[in-house]
């Protein structure tokens, strides 16, 4: 993680930054190329990670 903060908020911000970066990359990629499908997979995985993390943190009362 780039900043020195730690904890749930810092991790969530880290995932959001990576997701935004990959989404911009996906938006600029040629659709139906192998690169597009790879980045699309990464975006879907990051969204799944973010959703599961937020669900867990809310359940624990940390977010």
Secondary structure, 3 states (H helix, E strand, C coil): CCCCCCCHHHHHHHHHHHHHHHHHHHHHCCCCCHHHHHHHHHHHHHHHHHHHHHHHHHHHCCC
